[in-house]
Amino acid sequence: MARGSCEGVGMSASTGTAKGGGGALLPRGEQEITDQSLNRVVSNAKRVAQGDLTNLELLRSPADIQRRRTVLNQAYQECERITGIFAKTFYLGTKFMPPEARKAIWAIYVWCRRTDDIVDGPRAMVRGKKSLQKDLEDWSSRLEDVWAGKPRDSLDLALVDVREIYPTLPIEPFKDMIDGMVMDVPGIGKNRYETFEELELYCYRVAGTVGLMVLPVLGTAPGVSEEDAKFPALSLGIALQLTNILRDVGEDAVRGRIYLPLEDMKKFGVDPENIMNGILDENYKEFMRYQIARARFYYQQAARGIPMLAPQARLPVQASLDMYGKILDVIENNNYDNFRNRAYISKVEKLLTLPFSYLRSLNPGKIDLNIDESEFKLTRFDKIDMVRETFPKDLEEY
């Protein structure tokens, strides 16, 4: 599915979590692992802590502190294991981070993965829309408990600890991601988007949010605030999610979903029924070229944020941008047939990309703090000429 969460965002890809939740951040992950497996893993994590986890936050005797430390270490190990199982490339990207940061990213990834599982797992298939809506409301309440330092299981405890280590970690993007999950609930959310503005909101909620989640963990360069780096972080999440959507047009059509804007289809003479039937004609190819150009715009805006990051965070973000951006190249090389050919980057290609990403991360360019929010908005085009005028020169061939 085209949902995303934190896989890929801020690391080499995401979400769940790039697409398919827990993995955009993010695709479902390199392997097709069933959600029943996730449920078993989470059940194991719940058994890590015996007794009332909340009491671990309240009691401060030496024994309590030691017990909390033991449970917390086991919780982080579970977060690492879950990330390694469901998002191998994403997990590899975290290895380039300092130990404390990578543990925090694992905990955030697991939260995103579990959030997505509420509406995308096998249990969701047999639950009605009211039940799913109630589940998401309960999950939102549970998030509030985490921010109040009241974990309900050991995985929650890991996120509580992240919140303590990174006090600027905002709760709002976590809540917004839950709202994004609501948008995918059958009978409540949407399976069509009329305008790109609507789709952009969805992309923000299910993937752009991850950029805001991980920004306090990644850190910023001296003289750069998290507020300064916010819009590039959002742009990267949206770019990754748009890439997921373009990659999975055929898969989503099988599920009765079309994420691409209906107004754009009309502009290019593409009938939604043709997409549902996998018809590849010249109108569709032109339509895809247009969508790919739009996604690249967001990648270029995201690249402006690389020099704003702390030096140790630049490589994983640059690698994410480089590797995921190559998926768009593959779609083009497949003659825009994303009905029958799933675009992906092989492990060898990813490894070959890393040295170039490393060199780019060493020389990311100058920091530009004179950024206006309007520069990161690209919601509607009435004419193709506007695309040519708005995009940088290397995209003018479109």
BELPEPE-V466078 format. One record per residue. N is the residue number from 0. RES is the residue in three letters. PHI is phi in whole degrees, 0 to 359 (NA if undefined). OMEGA is omega as a letter, one per 40 degrees, with the letter a starting at -180 (none if undefined). D_CENTER is the distance of its C-alpha to the mean C-alpha in whole Angstrom. Layout:
BEGIN
n=N res=RES phi=PHI omega=OMEGA d_center=D_CENTER
n=N res=RES phi=PHI omega=OMEGA d_center=D_CENTER
END
This chain:
BEGIN
n=0 res=MET phi=NA omega=a d_center=13
n=1 res=ALA phi=270 omega=i d_center=11
n=2 res=ARG phi=286 omega=i d_center=8
n=3 res=GLY phi=228 omega=i d_center=5
n=4 res=SER phi=208 omega=a d_center=3
n=5 res=CYS phi=267 omega=i d_center=4
n=6 res=GLU phi=293 omega=i d_center=5
n=7 res=GLY phi=95 omega=a d_center=6
n=8 res=VAL phi=276 omega=a d_center=5
n=9 res=GLY phi=86 omega=i d_center=9
n=10 res=MET phi=219 omega=i d_center=10
n=11 res=SER phi=287 omega=a d_center=11
n=12 res=ALA phi=266 omega=none d_center=9
n=13 res=SER phi=NA omega=none d_center=5
n=14 res=THR phi=NA omega=i d_center=3
n=15 res=GLY phi=332 omega=none d_center=5
n=16 res=THR phi=NA omega=none d_center=5
n=17 res=ALA phi=NA omega=a d_center=4
n=18 res=LYS phi=271 omega=a d_center=7
n=19 res=GLY phi=84 omega=i d_center=9
n=20 res=GLY phi=58 omega=a d_center=8
n=21 res=GLY phi=53 omega=i d_center=8
n=22 res=GLY phi=157 omega=none d_center=7
n=23 res=ALA phi=NA omega=none d_center=3
n=24 res=LEU phi=NA omega=none d_center=2
n=25 res=LEU phi=NA omega=a d_center=4
n=26 res=PRO phi=308 omega=a d_center=8
n=27 res=ARG phi=297 omega=a d_center=11
n=28 res=GLY phi=122 omega=a d_center=12
n=29 res=GLU phi=295 omega=a d_center=15
n=30 res=GLN phi=254 omega=i d_center=17
n=31 res=GLU phi=276 omega=a d_center=18
n=32 res=ILE phi=252 omega=a d_center=18
n=33 res=THR phi=291 omega=i d_center=19
n=34 res=ASP phi=291 omega=i d_center=18
n=35 res=GLN phi=299 omega=i d_center=22
n=36 res=SER phi=297 omega=i d_center=21
n=37 res=LEU phi=300 omega=a d_center=18
n=38 res=ASN phi=300 omega=i d_center=21
n=39 res=ARG phi=293 omega=i d_center=23
n=40 res=VAL phi=297 omega=i d_center=21
n=41 res=VAL phi=295 omega=i d_center=20
n=42 res=SER phi=300 omega=i d_center=24
n=43 res=ASN phi=299 omega=a d_center=25
n=44 res=ALA phi=295 omega=i d_center=23
n=45 res=LYS phi=295 omega=a d_center=25
n=46 res=ARG phi=278 omega=a d_center=28
n=47 res=VAL phi=299 omega=a d_center=28
n=48 res=ALA phi=261 omega=i d_center=29
n=49 res=GLN phi=257 omega=i d_center=32
n=50 res=GLY phi=91 omega=a d_center=33
n=51 res=ASP phi=276 omega=a d_center=32
n=52 res=LEU phi=296 omega=a d_center=29
n=53 res=THR phi=302 omega=a d_center=30
n=54 res=ASN phi=298 omega=i d_center=33
n=55 res=LEU phi=296 omega=i d_center=31
n=56 res=GLU phi=276 omega=a d_center=30
n=57 res=LEU phi=260 omega=a d_center=34
n=58 res=LEU phi=270 omega=a d_center=36
n=59 res=ARG phi=229 omega=i d_center=37
n=60 res=SER phi=290 omega=i d_center=40
n=61 res=PRO phi=306 omega=i d_center=39
n=62 res=ALA phi=294 omega=i d_center=39
n=63 res=ASP phi=296 omega=a d_center=36
n=64 res=ILE phi=296 omega=i d_center=34
n=65 res=GLN phi=294 omega=i d_center=35
n=66 res=ARG phi=296 omega=i d_center=33
n=67 res=ARG phi=299 omega=a d_center=30
n=68 res=ARG phi=297 omega=i d_center=30
n=69 res=THR phi=295 omega=i d_center=30
n=70 res=VAL phi=298 omega=a d_center=28
n=71 res=LEU phi=295 omega=i d_center=25
n=72 res=ASN phi=299 omega=i d_center=26
n=73 res=GLN phi=294 omega=i d_center=25
n=74 res=ALA phi=296 omega=i d_center=22
n=75 res=TYR phi=295 omega=i d_center=20
n=76 res=GLN phi=298 omega=i d_center=22
n=77 res=GLU phi=294 omega=i d_center=20
n=78 res=CYS phi=299 omega=i d_center=17
n=79 res=GLU phi=297 omega=a d_center=17
n=80 res=ARG phi=296 omega=i d_center=19
n=81 res=ILE phi=298 omega=i d_center=16
n=82 res=THR phi=298 omega=i d_center=14
n=83 res=GLY phi=296 omega=i d_center=16
n=84 res=ILE phi=286 omega=a d_center=17
n=85 res=PHE phi=265 omega=a d_center=14
n=86 res=ALA phi=212 omega=a d_center=12
n=87 res=LYS phi=296 omega=a d_center=15
n=88 res=THR phi=293 omega=i d_center=13
n=89 res=PHE phi=302 omega=i d_center=11
n=90 res=TYR phi=299 omega=i d_center=14
n=91 res=LEU phi=300 omega=i d_center=16
n=92 res=GLY phi=298 omega=a d_center=14
n=93 res=THR phi=292 omega=a d_center=14
n=94 res=LYS phi=292 omega=i d_center=18
n=95 res=PHE phi=275 omega=a d_center=19
n=96 res=MET phi=261 omega=i d_center=18
n=97 res=PRO phi=299 omega=a d_center=21
n=98 res=PRO phi=308 omega=a d_center=21
n=99 res=GLU phi=296 omega=a d_center=21
n=100 res=ALA phi=292 omega=a d_center=17
n=101 res=ARG phi=295 omega=i d_center=16
n=102 res=LYS phi=297 omega=i d_center=17
n=103 res=ALA phi=296 omega=a d_center=16
n=104 res=ILE phi=295 omega=i d_center=12
n=105 res=TRP phi=299 omega=a d_center=13
n=106 res=ALA phi=296 omega=i d_center=14
n=107 res=ILE phi=294 omega=i d_center=11
n=108 res=TYR phi=302 omega=a d_center=9
n=109 res=VAL phi=297 omega=i d_center=12
n=110 res=TRP phi=299 omega=i d_center=12
n=111 res=CYS phi=297 omega=a d_center=9
n=112 res=ARG phi=296 omega=a d_center=10
n=113 res=ARG phi=293 omega=i d_center=13
n=114 res=THR phi=298 omega=i d_center=12
n=115 res=ASP phi=297 omega=a d_center=11
n=116 res=ASP phi=297 omega=a d_center=14
n=117 res=ILE phi=300 omega=a d_center=16
n=118 res=VAL phi=252 omega=a d_center=16
n=119 res=ASP phi=238 omega=a d_center=15
n=120 res=GLY phi=273 omega=a d_center=17
n=121 res=PRO phi=299 omega=i d_center=21
n=122 res=ARG phi=296 omega=a d_center=22
n=123 res=ALA phi=293 omega=a d_center=21
n=124 res=MET phi=296 omega=a d_center=23
n=125 res=VAL phi=254 omega=a d_center=26
n=126 res=ARG phi=254 omega=i d_center=25
n=127 res=GLY phi=286 omega=a d_center=26
n=128 res=LYS phi=296 omega=i d_center=24
n=129 res=LYS phi=293 omega=i d_center=26
n=130 res=SER phi=294 omega=i d_center=25
n=131 res=LEU phi=295 omega=i d_center=21
n=132 res=GLN phi=297 omega=i d_center=22
n=133 res=LYS phi=295 omega=i d_center=24
n=134 res=ASP phi=300 omega=i d_center=21
n=135 res=LEU phi=291 omega=i d_center=18
n=136 res=GLU phi=296 omega=i d_center=21
n=137 res=ASP phi=296 omega=i d_center=22
n=138 res=TRP phi=294 omega=i d_center=19
n=139 res=SER phi=294 omega=i d_center=19
n=140 res=SER phi=296 omega=i d_center=22
n=141 res=ARG phi=295 omega=i d_center=21
n=142 res=LEU phi=299 omega=i d_center=18
n=143 res=GLU phi=300 omega=i d_center=21
n=144 res=ASP phi=296 omega=i d_center=23
n=145 res=VAL phi=300 omega=a d_center=21
n=146 res=TRP phi=292 omega=i d_center=21
n=147 res=ALA phi=271 omega=i d_center=25
n=148 res=GLY phi=79 omega=a d_center=25
n=149 res=LYS phi=238 omega=a d_center=26
n=150 res=PRO phi=287 omega=i d_center=24
n=151 res=ARG phi=258 omega=i d_center=25
n=152 res=ASP phi=209 omega=a d_center=24
n=153 res=SER phi=292 omega=i d_center=23
n=154 res=LEU phi=292 omega=i d_center=19
n=155 res=ASP phi=299 omega=a d_center=20
n=156 res=LEU phi=300 omega=i d_center=22
n=157 res=ALA phi=299 omega=i d_center=20
n=158 res=LEU phi=290 omega=i d_center=17
n=159 res=VAL phi=302 omega=a d_center=21
n=160 res=ASP phi=295 omega=i d_center=22
n=161 res=VAL phi=301 omega=i d_center=19
n=162 res=ARG phi=299 omega=i d_center=19
n=163 res=GLU phi=289 omega=a d_center=23
n=164 res=ILE phi=286 omega=a d_center=22
n=165 res=TYR phi=242 omega=a d_center=20
n=166 res=PRO phi=296 omega=i d_center=22
n=167 res=THR phi=275 omega=i d_center=20
n=168 res=LEU phi=299 omega=a d_center=17
n=169 res=PRO phi=274 omega=i d_center=16
n=170 res=ILE phi=278 omega=a d_center=16
n=171 res=GLU phi=303 omega=i d_center=15
n=172 res=PRO phi=295 omega=i d_center=12
n=173 res=PHE phi=294 omega=i d_center=12
n=174 res=LYS phi=295 omega=a d_center=14
n=175 res=ASP phi=296 omega=i d_center=13
n=176 res=MET phi=295 omega=i d_center=10
n=177 res=ILE phi=300 omega=i d_center=13
n=178 res=ASP phi=299 omega=i d_center=14
n=179 res=GLY phi=295 omega=i d_center=12
n=180 res=MET phi=296 omega=i d_center=13
n=181 res=VAL phi=300 omega=a d_center=16
n=182 res=MET phi=296 omega=i d_center=16
n=183 res=ASP phi=259 omega=i d_center=15
n=184 res=VAL phi=285 omega=i d_center=18
n=185 res=PRO phi=304 omega=i d_center=21
n=186 res=GLY phi=87 omega=i d_center=24
n=187 res=ILE phi=242 omega=a d_center=22
n=188 res=GLY phi=273 omega=a d_center=19
n=189 res=LYS phi=238 omega=i d_center=19
n=190 res=ASN phi=243 omega=i d_center=19
n=191 res=ARG phi=216 omega=i d_center=20
n=192 res=TYR phi=236 omega=a d_center=19
n=193 res=GLU phi=290 omega=a d_center=23
n=194 res=THR phi=234 omega=i d_center=21
n=195 res=PHE phi=292 omega=i d_center=18
n=196 res=GLU phi=301 omega=i d_center=19
n=197 res=GLU phi=294 omega=a d_center=18
n=198 res=LEU phi=294 omega=i d_center=15
n=199 res=GLU phi=299 omega=i d_center=13
n=200 res=LEU phi=298 omega=i d_center=14
n=201 res=TYR phi=300 omega=a d_center=12
n=202 res=CYS phi=299 omega=i d_center=9
n=203 res=TYR phi=299 omega=a d_center=9
n=204 res=ARG phi=294 omega=a d_center=9
n=205 res=VAL phi=267 omega=a d_center=6
n=206 res=ALA phi=220 omega=i d_center=4
n=207 res=GLY phi=301 omega=i d_center=7
n=208 res=THR phi=302 omega=a d_center=7
n=209 res=VAL phi=294 omega=i d_center=6
n=210 res=GLY phi=303 omega=i d_center=8
n=211 res=LEU phi=287 omega=i d_center=11
n=212 res=MET phi=294 omega=a d_center=10
n=213 res=VAL phi=271 omega=a d_center=10
n=214 res=LEU phi=302 omega=i d_center=13
n=215 res=PRO phi=297 omega=i d_center=16
n=216 res=VAL phi=283 omega=a d_center=15
n=217 res=LEU phi=293 omega=i d_center=15
n=218 res=GLY phi=85 omega=a d_center=18
n=219 res=THR phi=239 omega=i d_center=20
n=220 res=ALA phi=291 omega=i d_center=23
n=221 res=PRO phi=305 omega=i d_center=26
n=222 res=GLY phi=85 omega=a d_center=27
n=223 res=VAL phi=246 omega=i d_center=23
n=224 res=SER phi=268 omega=i d_center=22
n=225 res=GLU phi=298 omega=i d_center=19
n=226 res=GLU phi=297 omega=i d_center=19
n=227 res=ASP phi=299 omega=a d_center=20
n=228 res=ALA phi=270 omega=a d_center=17
n=229 res=LYS phi=297 omega=a d_center=15
n=230 res=PHE phi=292 omega=i d_center=15
n=231 res=PRO phi=299 omega=i d_center=14
n=232 res=ALA phi=297 omega=i d_center=11
n=233 res=LEU phi=297 omega=a d_center=10
n=234 res=SER phi=297 omega=i d_center=11
n=235 res=LEU phi=296 omega=i d_center=9
n=236 res=GLY phi=299 omega=i d_center=6
n=237 res=ILE phi=293 omega=i d_center=8
n=238 res=ALA phi=299 omega=i d_center=10
n=239 res=LEU phi=296 omega=a d_center=7
n=240 res=GLN phi=290 omega=i d_center=7
n=241 res=LEU phi=299 omega=i d_center=11
n=242 res=THR phi=297 omega=i d_center=11
n=243 res=ASN phi=303 omega=a d_center=10
n=244 res=ILE phi=297 omega=a d_center=12
n=245 res=LEU phi=292 omega=i d_center=15
n=246 res=ARG phi=294 omega=a d_center=15
n=247 res=ASP phi=250 omega=a d_center=15
n=248 res=VAL phi=305 omega=a d_center=18
n=249 res=GLY phi=295 omega=a d_center=20
n=250 res=GLU phi=297 omega=a d_center=18
n=251 res=ASP phi=291 omega=i d_center=17
n=252 res=ALA phi=298 omega=i d_center=21
n=253 res=VAL phi=299 omega=i d_center=22
n=254 res=ARG phi=272 omega=i d_center=21
n=255 res=GLY phi=80 omega=a d_center=22
n=256 res=ARG phi=245 omega=i d_center=19
n=257 res=ILE phi=230 omega=a d_center=19
n=258 res=TYR phi=273 omega=a d_center=16
n=259 res=LEU phi=291 omega=a d_center=18
n=260 res=PRO phi=296 omega=i d_center=20
n=261 res=LEU phi=294 omega=a d_center=24
n=262 res=GLU phi=294 omega=i d_center=25
n=263 res=ASP phi=291 omega=i d_center=24
n=264 res=MET phi=301 omega=i d_center=25
n=265 res=LYS phi=298 omega=a d_center=29
n=266 res=LYS phi=298 omega=a d_center=29
n=267 res=PHE phi=260 omega=i d_center=29
n=268 res=GLY phi=70 omega=i d_center=31
n=269 res=VAL phi=257 omega=i d_center=28
n=270 res=ASP phi=278 omega=i d_center=29
n=271 res=PRO phi=307 omega=i d_center=26
n=272 res=GLU phi=296 omega=i d_center=29
n=273 res=ASN phi=295 omega=i d_center=29
n=274 res=ILE phi=293 omega=i d_center=25
n=275 res=MET phi=299 omega=a d_center=25
n=276 res=ASN phi=262 omega=i d_center=28
n=277 res=GLY phi=68 omega=a d_center=27
n=278 res=ILE phi=272 omega=a d_center=29
n=279 res=LEU phi=257 omega=i d_center=28
n=280 res=ASP phi=235 omega=a d_center=31
n=281 res=GLU phi=295 omega=i d_center=31
n=282 res=ASN phi=300 omega=a d_center=30
n=283 res=TYR phi=294 omega=i d_center=27
n=284 res=LYS phi=297 omega=i d_center=26
n=285 res=GLU phi=296 omega=i d_center=27
n=286 res=PHE phi=299 omega=i d_center=24
n=287 res=MET phi=293 omega=i d_center=22
n=288 res=ARG phi=302 omega=i d_center=23
n=289 res=TYR phi=295 omega=a d_center=22
n=290 res=GLN phi=294 omega=i d_center=19
n=291 res=ILE phi=295 omega=i d_center=18
n=292 res=ALA phi=299 omega=i d_center=20
n=293 res=ARG phi=297 omega=i d_center=18
n=294 res=ALA phi=299 omega=a d_center=15
n=295 res=ARG phi=294 omega=i d_center=17
n=296 res=PHE phi=302 omega=a d_center=18
n=297 res=TYR phi=292 omega=i d_center=14
n=298 res=TYR phi=298 omega=a d_center=14
n=299 res=GLN phi=293 omega=i d_center=17
n=300 res=GLN phi=293 omega=i d_center=17
n=301 res=ALA phi=296 omega=a d_center=14
n=302 res=ALA phi=298 omega=i d_center=16
n=303 res=ARG phi=295 omega=a d_center=19
n=304 res=GLY phi=272 omega=a d_center=17
n=305 res=ILE phi=303 omega=i d_center=17
n=306 res=PRO phi=293 omega=i d_center=21
n=307 res=MET phi=281 omega=a d_center=20
n=308 res=LEU phi=276 omega=i d_center=18
n=309 res=ALA phi=302 omega=a d_center=20
n=310 res=PRO phi=309 omega=a d_center=22
n=311 res=GLN phi=289 omega=a d_center=20
n=312 res=ALA phi=263 omega=a d_center=17
n=313 res=ARG phi=288 omega=a d_center=17
n=314 res=LEU phi=298 omega=a d_center=18
n=315 res=PRO phi=299 omega=i d_center=14
n=316 res=VAL phi=288 omega=i d_center=12
n=317 res=GLN phi=298 omega=i d_center=15
n=318 res=ALA phi=296 omega=i d_center=15
n=319 res=SER phi=300 omega=a d_center=11
n=320 res=LEU phi=298 omega=a d_center=12
n=321 res=ASP phi=292 omega=a d_center=15
n=322 res=MET phi=290 omega=a d_center=14
n=323 res=TYR phi=292 omega=i d_center=12
n=324 res=GLY phi=299 omega=i d_center=14
n=325 res=LYS phi=294 omega=i d_center=17
n=326 res=ILE phi=299 omega=i d_center=15
n=327 res=LEU phi=296 omega=i d_center=17
n=328 res=ASP phi=298 omega=a d_center=20
n=329 res=VAL phi=294 omega=i d_center=20
n=330 res=ILE phi=302 omega=i d_center=20
n=331 res=GLU phi=296 omega=a d_center=23
n=332 res=ASN phi=294 omega=i d_center=25
n=333 res=ASN phi=276 omega=a d_center=25
n=334 res=ASN phi=60 omega=i d_center=26
n=335 res=TYR phi=66 omega=i d_center=23
n=336 res=ASP phi=272 omega=i d_center=24
n=337 res=ASN phi=261 omega=i d_center=21
n=338 res=PHE phi=272 omega=a d_center=23
n=339 res=ARG phi=247 omega=a d_center=24
n=340 res=ASN phi=244 omega=i d_center=23
n=341 res=ARG phi=277 omega=a d_center=19
n=342 res=ALA phi=285 omega=i d_center=18
n=343 res=TYR phi=209 omega=i d_center=17
n=344 res=ILE phi=249 omega=a d_center=17
n=345 res=SER phi=289 omega=i d_center=20
n=346 res=LYS phi=300 omega=i d_center=20
n=347 res=VAL phi=297 omega=i d_center=23
n=348 res=GLU phi=298 omega=i d_center=21
n=349 res=LYS phi=296 omega=a d_center=19
n=350 res=LEU phi=295 omega=i d_center=21
n=351 res=LEU phi=291 omega=a d_center=23
n=352 res=THR phi=284 omega=a d_center=21
n=353 res=LEU phi=305 omega=i d_center=20
n=354 res=PRO phi=301 omega=i d_center=24
n=355 res=PHE phi=292 omega=i d_center=23
n=356 res=SER phi=296 omega=i d_center=20
n=357 res=TYR phi=298 omega=i d_center=22
n=358 res=LEU phi=296 omega=i d_center=25
n=359 res=ARG phi=295 omega=a d_center=22
n=360 res=SER phi=291 omega=i d_center=21
n=361 res=LEU phi=285 omega=a d_center=25
n=362 res=ASN phi=227 omega=a d_center=26
n=363 res=PRO phi=280 omega=a d_center=23
n=364 res=GLY phi=99 omega=a d_center=25
n=365 res=LYS phi=278 omega=i d_center=26
n=366 res=ILE phi=281 omega=i d_center=25
n=367 res=ASP phi=243 omega=a d_center=25
n=368 res=LEU phi=268 omega=i d_center=25
n=369 res=ASN phi=272 omega=a d_center=26
n=370 res=ILE phi=253 omega=i d_center=23
n=371 res=ASP phi=257 omega=a d_center=24
n=372 res=GLU phi=305 omega=a d_center=21
n=373 res=SER phi=297 omega=i d_center=22
n=374 res=GLU phi=292 omega=a d_center=22
n=375 res=PHE phi=259 omega=i d_center=18
n=376 res=LYS phi=254 omega=i d_center=19
n=377 res=LEU phi=217 omega=a d_center=19
n=378 res=THR phi=257 omega=a d_center=20
n=379 res=ARG phi=221 omega=i d_center=23
n=380 res=PHE phi=235 omega=i d_center=25
n=381 res=ASP phi=270 omega=a d_center=29
n=382 res=LYS phi=221 omega=i d_center=30
n=383 res=ILE phi=297 omega=a d_center=29
n=384 res=ASP phi=303 omega=a d_center=31
n=385 res=MET phi=296 omega=i d_center=28
n=386 res=VAL phi=295 omega=a d_center=26
n=387 res=ARG phi=298 omega=a d_center=28
n=388 res=GLU phi=287 omega=a d_center=29
n=389 res=THR phi=278 omega=a d_center=26
n=390 res=PHE phi=282 omega=i d_center=24
n=391 res=PRO phi=299 omega=a d_center=25
n=392 res=LYS phi=300 omega=a d_center=28
n=393 res=ASP phi=289 omega=i d_center=26
n=394 res=LEU phi=254 omega=a d_center=25
n=395 res=GLU phi=291 omega=a d_center=28
n=396 res=GLU phi=296 omega=i d_center=29
n=397 res=TYR phi=300 omega=none d_center=27
END
